[in-house]
Amino acid sequence: MIKYIQLLKSKKENKRFEARFFNIDREKIKSVYFGFKGGNTFIEHKNTKTKDAWIARHSVTGDWTKPDTPSSLAYHFLWNKPTLSASFNNYLKKFNLNKY
């Protein structure tokens, strides 16, 4: 069961972030890469019309109820709140997780 998350800049060429998930004993469960490197998201442009359009496009295929999928991470971190910090705190609260 996931208990902790660590958010890092991705070392993958085309991905923006890496989320590492850990269990209660702080043993790594998995890593998930998300976000297109170089893309503009709500945390950069703060444009609510663009945000609403992104959500409408991706709500068809995205499952945002799971904490550890690329689409959920993109939604919760990049398209949720106007800052990465606010989005991270909201994500932690929603999924009852802690920062690693």
HURA-V175189 format. One record per residue. N is the residue number from 1. OMEGA is omega in whole degrees, -180 to 180 (999 if undefined). NEAR is the number of other C-alpha atoms within 8 Angstrom. Layout:
N_OMEGA_NEAR, N_OMEGA_NEAR
//
This chain:
1_-178_4, 2_178_10, 3_-177_11, 4_174_13, 5_175_13, 6_-180_9, 7_-177_8, 8_169_8, 9_-177_7, 10_172_10, 11_176_5, 12_-174_6, 13_-172_6, 14_-179_6, 15_-175_13, 16_-177_13, 17_171_11, 18_175_13, 19_177_12, 20_-178_13, 21_-176_14, 22_177_15, 23_-177_12, 24_179_9, 25_-180_5, 26_173_8, 27_-177_7, 28_178_8, 29_-178_9, 30_173_7, 31_177_8, 32_178_10, 33_-178_11, 34_178_13, 35_178_11, 36_179_8, 37_-180_8, 38_180_5, 39_175_6, 40_179_7, 41_-179_10, 42_-180_15, 43_175_12, 44_-170_8, 45_178_7, 46_-178_9, 47_-176_7, 48_178_7, 49_177_6, 50_177_8, 51_-180_12, 52_178_8, 53_178_8, 54_-179_9, 55_179_10, 56_180_8, 57_-172_7, 58_180_8, 59_180_8, 60_-175_6, 61_-176_5, 62_173_8, 63_-174_9, 64_-180_11, 65_179_5, 66_-176_7, 67_-168_8, 68_175_8, 69_180_10, 70_-179_10, 71_178_10, 72_179_14, 73_178_13, 74_180_11, 75_-173_11, 76_-178_14, 77_-171_12, 78_-174_14, 79_-176_14, 80_-177_9, 81_-177_12, 82_177_11, 83_178_8, 84_180_10, 85_179_6, 86_179_9, 87_180_14, 88_180_10, 89_178_8, 90_178_9, 91_-180_11, 92_-180_11, 93_-177_8, 94_-176_7, 95_178_7, 96_180_7, 97_177_12, 98_173_8, 99_177_7, 100_999_7
//
